[in-house]
Amino acid sequence: MKQVRVVESANSAPVWLICLLMFPCVTPAMPPPLPTALGVCSLVGMALVWRDISSKMKGENRALSSLLSQYLAGKGVGWLGRRQRRKLEADTLNVKQVQEETLLKRLRKNANTCYGREYDFSSIKDSDGFRARHPITTYEHYRELIRRIAAGEEKVIIAEKPLILAMTSGTSGASAMLLSTQDTNTEFFLQGVTVCLDAMRRAFPATDSLQRTTKFFYTPTFRQSEAGIPIGPNSSTPASSRHMLNLYTTPAPAFEVPSEKDTLYLHLLFALKDPSVGTLESNFASTVYYAFSALQDRWQELVEDIERGKVSSALALEPKVRLRLEALMKPDPERAAQLRVHFQDGFRGIAKRLWPHLHLVLAVDSGSNQIYGEMLRGNYCQGVPFYSPFYAATEGLIGVNLWPQEPNRRYMLCPRSMFCEFLPESRLEEETPHTLLMEEVKEGQNYELVITNASGLFRYRIGDIVKVVGFHNQCPIVEFQYRRGQMLNVRGEKVSEALFLDALKKAVSQWPGAQLVDYCCVESGIMGDSIGGSDPHYQVFIELKGVRNLTEEQRYKLDISLQQDSAVYKSFRIKGSIGPMRVQLVADGAFGELRKHMMAFSNTSPNTFKMHRVLRRKEYADFLLGKTVS
């Protein structure tokens, strides 16, 4: 793939990018009114650009303006990515200094707030002084302060007005309201998005093409605080920037549809119309999995729409939105016939048959999304690489995955995004635990992250337990282990999500024909009288494919597997202080229905939802109890 070679400085955009941005509408037939020499240079440059564009196309019938817009966006972000990667590499050589700079920058910026004056930020000179003066915090420390901001008070915690009051997903407890600022968004884009796109293109060169991406995204709903600040999930719609739309198969009107079900149908419809889709993208692998499940259920309806050039009448669309969408549809019986053949051949490996030029699935498939990634790779998306780019949260960017092709999802902590401290796993219950800094952690050890971010959280226990698995120069590389609030603990045994999932996989492998679809656990104390009296135990709900029932002996294999993996759990079982697990199979689709039920009673959007592996609310457990089939 030939590229235009130019000389560029470290701090400026490439010359050709500046020229093209100045003359985005120029065509060879209509040269700009410039002196002859410059005009010739422009035409030669444009010819080279067009040759580059032609080499990146995959047979799409698209307007030149759309291709040029995507080309420019790709080149611009590519240049930024290389620049940010160089900065990141330099930062990893002096982590202690970079972390100190990051911390002091935050403290100085917020020194004149109510909070900054209370903790005398202006007098803090280094991280030791910060840790001595400021306590380790949890959300309760900020609840009243954020309420004051929501009511309109300024300069309470941060110097600037927040863009939104961002709601967390509530995976390990009640949803919390945090501040999201321009600094948070800028850091995420520059230190996260551009760097990961650079890593992606290095690992998967075919992604540097002019193919469109299908992005499974759902427009979030917002409400207003007393002061008119938007309250909702910390995510923005691709349609909010018209320049972004050329990157995606889904057109702008689809992002105005409030229903997740109808929006998903439109995502699938316009993706199926385009045989040259290059990437499937979403925040989480679970969203991609649910999209393929919907495709399997509704493919006939979708194919009929493509054949007729219509949008299904079953979708509850505003008349104006329907008109705009149907204006983009034309009858395509040839594509419809191709699709029918692919679907009738089954759904294993369907993604690569529908889109033969598909290069990548771009979605987080670690943590609670691990099982969805495994199901996609084993079924719908066989043969398609996956890249889990970020380790991030509502609090901001935490780490980036610089090793896209590695099977284990590892993330290098970004030293300029968060000031990080680390609580050793053995000291999590201490009242005033001593924290370690980036340069002090040890490979092979587990820690809870404590972060100071760009939007008003100081020495904040984020609740994530990570394992340090190595270093990139001086910067720690971590693997996510579990959320503290997602730990099973009926007698002090503390069984983590990762530990339980490993045991569950071992048990499922001993159930002939069974494939794990989804699961969650409930501590028996949550269930109360609904399950009768017995020793404290785990109630486990499992959705499987391939089997309709399990014998008691098969169910007991899960208990045995966990005993083999956890000496503490085994000792409690032997002593009889923890009773045997109760394993219950739920109906097909039960977890999909639970997901909708949970989102209906929370502030979580489909873009940020993560399935709770340990349920803390009885109504959710009762919901699954009602879906039990054996």
C-alpha positions as CSV (number, residue, x, y, z in Angstrom):
1,M,0.0,0.0,0.0
2,K,1.8,3.1,-1.2
3,Q,1.7,6.2,1.0
4,V,2.6,9.8,0.2
5,R,6.0,10.6,1.7
6,V,6.4,14.0,3.3
7,V,8.6,15.7,5.8
8,E,6.8,16.5,9.0
9,S,7.9,18.2,12.2
10,A,7.2,16.7,15.6
11,N,4.8,19.5,16.5
12,S,2.9,20.2,13.3
13,A,0.5,18.4,11.0
14,P,1.9,17.0,7.7
15,V,2.1,19.5,4.8
16,W,-0.3,17.5,2.6
17,L,-2.9,17.3,5.4
18,I,-2.9,21.1,5.7
19,C,-3.2,21.6,2.0
20,L,-6.1,19.2,1.7
21,L,-7.9,20.7,4.7
22,M,-7.5,24.1,3.0
23,F,-9.0,22.8,-0.3
24,P,-11.4,20.0,0.6
25,C,-13.7,20.5,-2.4
26,V,-11.0,20.7,-5.1
27,T,-11.2,18.3,-8.0
28,P,-8.8,17.8,-10.9
29,A,-11.4,19.3,-13.3
30,M,-11.6,22.5,-11.2
31,P,-8.1,23.6,-9.9
32,P,-8.0,26.4,-7.4
33,P,-7.2,29.9,-8.5
34,L,-3.5,29.8,-7.5
35,P,-0.3,30.6,-9.3
36,T,0.6,28.0,-11.9
37,A,3.4,26.4,-9.9
38,L,1.4,25.9,-6.8
39,G,-1.6,24.8,-8.9
40,V,0.4,22.1,-10.5
41,C,1.8,21.0,-7.1
42,S,-1.8,20.8,-5.8
43,L,-2.9,18.7,-8.8
44,V,0.0,16.4,-8.5
45,G,-0.6,16.0,-4.7
46,M,-4.3,15.4,-5.3
47,A,-3.4,12.7,-7.9
48,L,-1.2,11.0,-5.4
49,V,-4.0,11.2,-2.8
50,W,-6.6,9.8,-5.2
51,R,-4.2,6.9,-6.0
52,D,-3.9,6.3,-2.2
53,I,-7.7,6.5,-1.8
54,S,-8.2,4.0,-4.7
55,S,-5.8,1.5,-3.2
56,K,-7.8,1.6,0.1
57,M,-11.2,1.0,-1.4
58,K,-13.0,-2.3,-1.4
59,G,-15.4,-2.0,-4.2
60,E,-17.8,0.4,-2.5
61,N,-20.1,2.7,-4.5
62,R,-19.5,5.9,-2.5
63,A,-19.3,9.6,-3.3
64,L,-15.9,11.1,-3.6
65,S,-16.7,13.6,-0.9
66,S,-17.5,10.8,1.5
67,L,-14.3,8.9,0.7
68,L,-12.2,12.1,0.9
69,S,-13.7,13.0,4.3
70,Q,-12.9,9.6,5.7
71,Y,-9.5,9.6,4.2
72,L,-8.7,13.0,5.8
73,A,-10.1,11.9,9.1
74,G,-8.0,8.7,9.0
75,K,-4.8,10.6,8.1
76,G,-5.4,13.2,10.7
77,V,-6.0,10.7,13.5
78,G,-3.1,8.6,12.3
79,W,-0.7,11.5,12.5
80,L,-2.1,12.3,16.0
81,G,-1.7,8.6,17.0
82,R,1.9,8.5,16.0
83,R,2.6,11.7,17.8
84,Q,0.9,10.6,21.0
85,R,2.6,7.2,20.9
86,R,6.0,8.9,20.8
87,K,4.9,11.1,23.8
88,L,3.7,8.0,25.7
89,E,6.9,6.1,25.0
90,A,8.9,9.0,26.4
91,D,6.7,9.2,29.5
92,T,7.2,5.5,30.3
93,L,10.9,6.2,30.7
94,N,10.4,8.5,33.6
95,V,7.1,7.4,35.3
96,K,7.8,8.9,38.7
97,Q,8.3,12.5,37.3
98,V,5.4,12.2,34.9
99,Q,3.1,11.1,37.7
100,E,4.2,13.9,39.9
101,E,3.6,16.4,37.1
102,T,0.2,15.0,36.5
103,L,-0.8,15.2,40.1
104,L,0.5,18.7,40.7
105,K,-1.2,20.0,37.5
106,R,-4.5,18.8,38.9
107,L,-4.0,20.3,42.3
108,R,-2.9,23.7,41.0
109,K,-5.9,23.8,38.6
110,N,-8.3,23.2,41.5
111,A,-6.5,25.0,44.3
112,N,-9.0,27.9,44.4
113,T,-12.1,25.7,44.7
114,C,-13.9,25.2,48.1
115,Y,-12.4,21.7,48.1
116,G,-8.9,22.8,47.1
117,R,-8.8,25.4,49.9
118,E,-10.1,22.9,52.5
119,Y,-7.2,20.6,51.7
120,D,-4.7,23.4,51.0
121,F,-3.8,22.2,47.5
122,S,-1.7,25.3,46.9
123,S,0.9,24.3,49.5
124,I,1.3,20.6,48.4
125,K,4.6,20.2,46.7
126,D,4.8,16.5,45.9
127,S,3.0,13.1,46.1
128,D,4.2,12.4,49.6
129,G,2.7,15.7,50.8
130,F,-0.6,14.9,49.0
131,R,-0.9,11.5,50.5
132,A,-0.1,12.9,54.0
133,R,-2.7,15.6,53.7
134,H,-5.6,14.0,51.8
135,P,-7.4,10.8,53.0
136,I,-8.2,7.9,50.7
137,T,-11.8,8.3,49.6
138,T,-14.9,6.5,48.4
139,Y,-18.0,7.9,46.7
140,E,-19.7,8.9,50.0
141,H,-17.0,11.5,50.4
142,Y,-18.2,13.3,47.3
143,R,-22.0,12.7,47.3
144,E,-23.0,16.0,48.9
145,L,-20.4,18.0,47.0
146,I,-21.7,16.7,43.7
147,R,-25.3,17.5,44.8
148,R,-24.2,21.1,45.3
149,I,-22.7,21.2,41.8
150,A,-25.9,19.7,40.3
151,A,-27.8,22.5,42.1
152,G,-25.7,25.2,40.3
153,E,-22.9,26.0,42.8
154,E,-19.6,26.7,41.1
155,K,-16.0,25.9,42.0
156,V,-17.0,23.3,44.6
157,I,-14.5,20.6,43.7
158,I,-13.3,21.6,40.2
159,A,-12.6,25.0,38.7
160,E,-14.7,24.5,35.6
161,K,-18.3,23.7,35.0
162,P,-18.8,19.9,34.2
163,L,-20.0,19.0,30.7
164,I,-22.3,16.4,32.2
165,L,-23.1,14.6,35.4
166,A,-22.0,11.1,34.4
167,M,-23.8,8.1,35.9
168,T,-21.8,5.0,36.5
169,S,-23.2,1.6,35.4
170,G,-23.8,0.5,39.0
171,T,-22.2,-3.0,38.5
172,S,-21.1,-3.4,42.1
173,G,-23.7,-1.2,43.8
174,A,-25.9,1.8,43.3
175,S,-25.2,4.0,40.3
176,A,-23.1,7.0,41.3
177,M,-23.0,10.5,39.8
178,L,-19.6,11.7,38.8
179,L,-18.3,14.8,37.0
180,S,-17.3,14.7,33.4
181,T,-15.2,17.6,32.1
182,Q,-13.6,18.7,28.8
183,D,-10.2,17.6,30.2
184,T,-11.5,14.1,30.8
185,N,-12.8,13.9,27.2
186,T,-9.6,15.4,25.7
187,E,-7.4,13.0,27.6
188,F,-9.5,10.0,26.5
189,F,-9.2,11.0,22.9
190,L,-5.6,12.0,22.8
191,Q,-4.1,9.4,25.2
192,G,-6.5,6.6,24.5
193,V,-8.3,6.7,21.1
194,T,-5.5,7.9,19.0
195,V,-2.9,5.7,20.6
196,C,-5.0,2.6,20.3
197,L,-5.9,3.3,16.7
198,D,-2.1,3.6,16.1
199,A,-1.6,0.2,17.8
200,M,-4.5,-1.3,15.9
201,R,-3.1,-0.2,12.5
202,R,0.3,-1.6,13.3
203,A,-1.1,-4.9,14.3
204,F,-3.8,-5.1,11.6
205,P,-2.6,-3.1,8.6
206,A,-5.8,-4.0,6.6
207,T,-7.8,-1.7,9.0
208,D,-6.0,1.3,7.4
209,S,-8.6,1.3,4.6
210,L,-11.6,3.2,3.5
211,Q,-14.0,0.6,4.6
212,R,-16.8,1.7,6.8
213,T,-17.3,0.5,10.4
214,T,-20.6,-0.8,11.9
215,K,-20.7,0.8,15.3
216,F,-23.4,-0.7,17.7
217,F,-24.2,2.5,19.6
218,Y,-27.5,3.7,21.2
219,T,-28.3,7.3,21.7
220,P,-28.5,7.8,25.5
221,T,-31.2,9.7,27.2
222,F,-30.4,12.6,29.5
223,R,-32.3,14.5,32.2
224,Q,-31.4,17.9,33.6
225,S,-30.1,18.8,37.0
226,E,-31.5,21.8,38.9
227,A,-28.9,24.0,37.2
228,G,-29.5,22.5,33.8
229,I,-26.5,20.3,33.6
230,P,-27.2,17.1,31.6
231,I,-27.3,13.9,33.7
232,G,-26.7,10.6,32.0
233,P,-24.1,8.1,30.7
234,N,-20.7,9.4,29.8
235,S,-20.9,8.8,26.0
236,S,-21.6,10.8,22.9
237,T,-23.4,9.9,19.7
238,P,-21.4,9.4,16.5
239,A,-24.1,11.6,14.8
240,S,-23.1,14.5,17.0
241,S,-20.2,15.2,14.6
242,R,-21.2,15.1,10.9
243,H,-17.5,14.5,10.1
244,M,-17.7,11.1,11.9
245,L,-20.7,9.8,10.0
246,N,-18.7,8.9,6.9
247,L,-16.9,6.4,9.0
248,Y,-20.0,4.4,9.9
249,T,-22.6,2.3,8.0
250,T,-25.4,3.6,10.1
251,P,-26.9,6.9,8.9
252,A,-27.6,9.9,11.1
253,P,-31.4,9.5,11.3
254,A,-31.0,6.1,13.0
255,F,-29.3,7.8,16.0
256,E,-32.5,9.8,16.6
257,V,-34.5,6.6,17.3
258,P,-35.1,6.2,21.0
259,S,-35.8,2.5,21.1
260,E,-32.7,0.2,21.5
261,K,-34.5,-2.6,19.7
262,D,-35.4,-0.4,16.6
263,T,-31.9,1.2,16.6
264,L,-30.3,-2.2,16.6
265,Y,-32.5,-3.3,13.6
266,L,-31.3,-0.2,11.7
267,H,-27.7,-0.9,12.6
268,L,-28.1,-4.4,11.2
269,L,-30.0,-3.3,8.1
270,F,-27.5,-0.7,6.9
271,A,-24.6,-3.0,7.8
272,L,-26.1,-5.9,5.7
273,K,-26.5,-3.5,2.7
274,D,-22.8,-2.9,2.6
275,P,-20.7,-6.1,1.8
276,S,-17.4,-4.3,2.4
277,V,-17.8,-3.5,6.1
278,G,-14.3,-3.6,7.6
279,T,-14.8,-3.4,11.4
280,L,-17.5,-4.2,13.9
281,E,-17.3,-1.9,16.9
282,S,-18.9,-1.4,20.3
283,N,-17.9,-0.4,23.8
284,F,-18.3,-4.0,25.0
285,A,-18.4,-7.5,23.4
286,S,-21.8,-8.1,25.0
287,T,-23.4,-5.5,22.7
288,V,-21.9,-7.2,19.7
289,Y,-23.1,-10.6,20.9
290,Y,-26.7,-9.3,21.4
291,A,-26.5,-7.8,17.9
292,F,-25.8,-11.2,16.4
293,S,-28.5,-12.8,18.5
294,A,-31.0,-10.3,17.1
295,L,-29.6,-10.9,13.6
296,Q,-30.2,-14.6,14.0
297,D,-33.8,-13.9,15.1
298,R,-34.7,-11.3,12.4
299,W,-32.6,-12.0,9.4
300,Q,-35.6,-12.8,7.1
301,E,-37.2,-9.5,7.9
302,L,-34.0,-7.7,7.2
303,V,-33.3,-9.4,3.9
304,E,-36.9,-8.6,2.8
305,D,-36.3,-4.9,3.5
306,I,-33.1,-4.9,1.5
307,E,-34.8,-6.7,-1.4
308,R,-37.7,-4.2,-1.4
309,G,-35.7,-1.1,-0.5
310,K,-37.9,-0.4,2.5
311,V,-37.7,-0.1,6.3
312,S,-39.8,-2.6,8.2
313,S,-43.2,-1.2,9.2
314,A,-42.7,-3.0,12.6
315,L,-40.3,-0.3,13.7
316,A,-41.9,2.5,15.7
317,L,-40.3,5.5,13.8
318,E,-41.3,9.1,13.6
319,P,-42.7,9.8,10.1
320,K,-39.9,12.3,9.3
321,V,-37.2,9.8,10.4
322,R,-38.8,7.0,8.4
323,L,-38.8,9.2,5.2
324,R,-35.1,10.1,5.7
325,L,-34.1,6.5,6.2
326,E,-36.2,5.1,3.3
327,A,-34.6,7.8,1.0
328,L,-31.4,5.9,1.6
329,M,-32.9,2.6,0.6
330,K,-33.0,1.2,-2.9
331,P,-34.3,-2.2,-3.9
332,D,-31.3,-4.6,-4.0
333,P,-32.5,-8.1,-4.9
334,E,-29.0,-9.2,-5.8
335,R,-27.6,-8.5,-2.3
336,A,-30.8,-10.0,-0.7
337,A,-30.2,-13.2,-2.6
338,Q,-26.6,-13.4,-1.5
339,L,-27.6,-12.8,2.1
340,R,-30.3,-15.6,2.0
341,V,-27.7,-18.1,0.9
342,H,-25.3,-17.1,3.7
343,F,-28.0,-17.3,6.4
344,Q,-29.4,-20.6,5.2
345,D,-25.9,-22.0,5.5
346,G,-26.0,-21.4,9.3
347,F,-24.6,-18.9,11.7
348,R,-21.3,-20.3,12.6
349,G,-18.7,-18.0,11.0
350,I,-21.5,-15.8,9.6
351,A,-19.7,-12.5,10.1
352,K,-16.9,-13.4,7.7
353,R,-19.4,-14.7,5.1
354,L,-21.6,-11.6,5.3
355,W,-18.6,-9.2,5.1
356,P,-15.7,-11.0,3.4
357,H,-13.4,-8.0,4.0
358,L,-14.1,-7.8,7.7
359,H,-10.8,-7.3,9.5
360,L,-11.6,-6.8,13.1
361,V,-14.1,-6.7,16.0
362,L,-13.2,-3.7,18.2
363,A,-14.7,-4.1,21.7
364,V,-13.7,-4.7,25.3
365,D,-13.8,-8.4,25.9
366,S,-12.1,-8.6,29.3
367,G,-13.6,-8.7,32.8
368,S,-17.4,-9.4,32.8
369,N,-17.4,-9.3,29.0
370,Q,-14.9,-12.2,28.7
371,I,-17.6,-14.9,28.1
372,Y,-19.3,-12.8,25.3
373,G,-15.9,-12.5,23.5
374,E,-15.4,-16.2,23.7
375,M,-18.9,-17.0,22.4
376,L,-18.4,-14.6,19.5
377,R,-15.0,-16.1,18.5
378,G,-16.4,-19.6,18.8
379,N,-19.5,-19.0,16.8
380,Y,-20.6,-15.9,14.9
381,C,-17.2,-14.3,14.4
382,Q,-15.0,-17.3,13.8
383,G,-11.8,-16.3,12.1
384,V,-12.1,-12.6,12.9
385,P,-9.5,-11.0,15.2
386,F,-10.6,-9.1,18.3
387,Y,-9.0,-6.0,19.8
388,S,-9.9,-4.9,23.3
389,P,-8.4,-1.4,23.2
390,F,-9.0,0.4,26.5
391,Y,-9.2,-0.1,30.2
392,A,-11.5,2.8,31.1
393,A,-14.4,3.7,33.4
394,T,-16.8,6.6,34.0
395,E,-13.9,8.1,36.0
396,G,-11.8,8.3,32.8
397,L,-9.1,6.5,30.8
398,I,-7.0,4.2,32.9
399,G,-4.9,2.1,30.5
400,V,-4.3,1.2,26.8
401,N,-3.7,-2.1,25.2
402,L,-0.6,-1.8,23.1
403,W,-0.5,-5.5,22.2
404,P,-3.7,-6.1,20.2
405,Q,-2.8,-9.6,19.1
406,E,-2.0,-11.0,22.5
407,P,-4.8,-13.4,23.8
408,N,-4.5,-12.1,27.3
409,R,-5.9,-8.6,27.6
410,R,-3.2,-6.4,29.1
411,Y,-3.3,-2.7,29.6
412,M,-0.5,-0.3,30.2
413,L,-1.5,2.4,32.7
414,C,-1.5,5.8,31.1
415,P,0.8,8.0,33.3
416,R,-0.7,11.3,32.3
417,S,-4.4,10.3,32.5
418,M,-4.6,9.3,36.2
419,F,-2.4,9.7,39.1
420,C,-2.4,6.2,40.4
421,E,-1.8,4.6,43.8
422,F,-2.0,1.0,44.6
423,L,-3.5,-0.8,47.7
424,P,-2.0,-4.3,48.1
425,E,-4.8,-6.9,48.0
426,S,-3.8,-8.2,51.5
427,R,-4.5,-4.7,53.0
428,L,-7.8,-3.8,51.5
429,E,-9.7,-4.0,54.8
430,E,-7.3,-1.8,56.8
431,E,-8.7,1.5,58.0
432,T,-5.7,3.6,56.9
433,P,-3.7,1.5,54.4
434,H,-0.4,2.6,53.0
435,T,-0.4,3.0,49.2
436,L,2.3,2.3,46.7
437,L,3.1,4.4,43.6
438,M,3.7,3.2,40.0
439,E,7.4,2.8,40.5
440,E,6.9,0.7,43.7
441,V,4.5,-2.1,42.6
442,K,5.7,-5.6,42.0
443,E,5.1,-7.9,39.1
444,G,2.7,-10.8,40.0
445,Q,1.0,-8.9,42.8
446,N,-2.7,-7.8,43.0
447,Y,-3.7,-4.3,43.9
448,E,-6.8,-2.1,44.2
449,L,-6.5,1.0,42.1
450,V,-6.7,4.4,43.9
451,I,-7.0,7.3,41.4
452,T,-6.8,11.0,41.2
453,N,-8.4,12.1,38.0
454,A,-9.1,15.3,36.0
455,S,-12.6,15.7,37.2
456,G,-12.6,16.1,40.9
457,L,-11.8,12.6,42.4
458,F,-8.8,12.6,44.7
459,R,-7.3,9.4,46.1
460,Y,-10.5,7.6,45.1
461,R,-10.9,3.9,45.6
462,I,-12.2,2.8,42.2
463,G,-13.0,-0.7,43.4
464,D,-11.1,-2.5,40.6
465,I,-8.5,-5.2,41.5
466,V,-5.8,-5.5,39.0
467,K,-2.7,-7.8,38.7
468,V,0.6,-6.3,37.6
469,V,1.8,-8.6,34.9
470,G,4.9,-6.7,33.7
471,F,6.3,-3.3,32.8
472,H,6.7,-1.3,29.6
473,N,9.9,0.5,30.4
474,Q,9.0,1.8,33.9
475,C,5.2,1.8,33.4
476,P,3.1,-1.0,35.0
477,I,1.1,-3.4,32.7
478,V,-2.0,-4.8,34.4
479,E,-4.7,-7.4,33.8
480,F,-8.2,-6.7,35.3
481,Q,-9.1,-9.3,37.9
482,Y,-12.4,-8.3,39.6
483,R,-14.6,-5.7,41.1
484,R,-14.6,-5.7,44.9
485,G,-18.4,-5.4,44.9
486,Q,-18.7,-8.4,42.6
487,M,-17.1,-10.8,45.1
488,L,-19.0,-13.8,46.6
489,N,-18.6,-13.7,50.4
490,V,-21.1,-15.5,52.7
491,R,-18.6,-16.5,55.3
492,G,-15.5,-14.4,54.6
493,E,-14.3,-16.7,51.8
494,K,-14.1,-13.9,49.2
495,V,-14.5,-15.7,45.9
496,S,-13.7,-13.3,43.0
497,E,-15.5,-13.2,39.6
498,A,-12.4,-14.5,37.8
499,L,-12.0,-17.4,40.2
500,F,-15.7,-18.4,40.0
501,L,-15.8,-18.1,36.2
502,D,-12.7,-20.4,35.8
503,A,-14.5,-23.0,38.0
504,L,-17.7,-22.6,36.0
505,K,-15.9,-23.2,32.7
506,K,-14.3,-26.4,34.1
507,A,-17.7,-27.6,35.2
508,V,-19.4,-26.8,31.9
509,S,-16.7,-28.7,30.0
510,Q,-17.8,-31.8,31.9
511,W,-21.4,-31.4,30.9
512,P,-21.7,-33.1,27.4
513,G,-23.0,-30.8,24.7
514,A,-23.4,-27.8,27.0
515,Q,-22.3,-24.3,26.0
516,L,-22.3,-21.4,28.5
517,V,-24.4,-18.4,27.4
518,D,-24.5,-16.4,30.6
519,Y,-24.6,-16.7,34.3
520,C,-24.8,-14.9,37.6
521,C,-24.7,-15.7,41.3
522,V,-26.6,-14.6,44.4
523,E,-25.6,-15.0,48.0
524,S,-28.4,-17.0,49.8
525,G,-28.9,-14.2,52.3
526,I,-30.2,-11.9,49.5
527,M,-32.9,-14.5,48.5
528,G,-34.5,-14.7,52.0
529,D,-37.5,-17.0,52.3
530,S,-37.9,-17.5,48.6
531,I,-35.5,-20.5,48.6
532,G,-36.2,-21.9,52.1
533,G,-33.9,-22.2,55.0
534,S,-30.4,-23.8,54.8
535,D,-26.8,-23.0,55.5
536,P,-25.4,-19.9,53.7
537,H,-24.6,-20.9,50.1
538,Y,-24.4,-19.6,46.5
539,Q,-27.5,-19.6,44.3
540,V,-26.2,-19.9,40.7
541,F,-28.3,-19.1,37.6
542,I,-27.0,-20.4,34.3
543,E,-28.2,-20.1,30.7
544,L,-26.9,-22.9,28.5
545,K,-27.1,-24.0,24.9
546,G,-27.2,-27.7,24.0
547,V,-28.8,-29.1,27.1
548,R,-32.2,-28.8,28.7
549,N,-31.5,-30.3,32.1
550,L,-28.6,-31.3,34.3
551,T,-28.4,-34.2,36.8
552,E,-27.7,-33.5,40.4
553,E,-24.3,-35.1,39.9
554,Q,-23.5,-32.7,37.0
555,R,-24.6,-29.7,39.1
556,Y,-22.4,-30.7,41.9
557,K,-19.4,-30.7,39.6
558,L,-19.5,-26.9,39.8
559,D,-19.2,-27.0,43.6
560,I,-16.3,-29.5,43.3
561,S,-14.6,-27.3,40.7
562,L,-14.7,-24.3,42.9
563,Q,-13.4,-26.3,45.9
564,Q,-10.4,-27.4,43.7
565,D,-9.7,-23.8,42.8
566,S,-10.3,-22.1,46.2
567,A,-8.8,-23.7,49.3
568,V,-10.7,-21.3,51.5
569,Y,-14.0,-22.2,50.0
570,K,-13.2,-25.9,50.3
571,S,-12.3,-25.5,54.0
572,F,-15.7,-23.8,54.7
573,R,-17.5,-26.6,52.7
574,I,-15.7,-29.3,54.6
575,K,-16.6,-27.7,58.0
576,G,-20.2,-27.3,56.8
577,S,-20.3,-23.6,57.4
578,I,-21.1,-23.1,53.7
579,G,-23.7,-25.3,52.1
580,P,-23.6,-26.8,48.6
581,M,-24.3,-24.5,45.7
582,R,-27.7,-24.6,44.1
583,V,-27.4,-24.5,40.3
584,Q,-30.5,-23.6,38.3
585,L,-30.9,-23.5,34.6
586,V,-32.9,-20.6,33.2
587,A,-34.9,-20.4,29.9
588,D,-33.3,-19.3,26.6
589,G,-33.1,-15.5,26.5
590,A,-33.5,-15.1,30.2
591,F,-30.4,-13.0,30.6
592,G,-31.3,-10.8,27.6
593,E,-34.6,-10.1,29.4
594,L,-32.8,-9.5,32.7
595,R,-30.6,-7.0,31.0
596,K,-33.6,-5.0,29.7
597,H,-35.2,-5.3,33.2
598,M,-32.1,-4.0,34.9
599,M,-31.7,-1.1,32.5
600,A,-35.3,-0.1,32.9
601,F,-34.8,0.4,36.6
602,S,-31.4,2.2,36.5
603,N,-29.6,5.0,34.8
604,T,-27.5,2.7,32.6
605,S,-27.6,2.9,28.8
606,P,-27.1,-0.1,26.5
607,N,-23.6,1.4,25.7
608,T,-22.4,1.1,29.2
609,F,-24.3,-1.8,30.6
610,K,-22.3,-4.7,32.1
611,M,-24.0,-7.8,33.4
612,H,-23.8,-8.1,37.2
613,R,-22.1,-11.4,38.0
614,V,-23.1,-11.1,41.7
615,L,-26.7,-9.8,42.1
616,R,-27.2,-7.5,45.1
617,R,-30.8,-6.8,44.6
618,K,-33.5,-9.3,45.5
619,E,-35.8,-8.3,42.7
620,Y,-33.2,-9.2,40.1
621,A,-32.7,-12.6,41.7
622,D,-36.5,-13.1,41.9
623,F,-36.7,-12.2,38.2
624,L,-34.3,-15.1,37.3
625,L,-36.0,-17.4,39.7
626,G,-39.2,-16.9,37.7
627,K,-37.2,-17.9,34.5
628,T,-35.9,-21.1,36.0
629,V,-36.7,-24.2,33.9
630,S,-34.8,-26.9,36.0
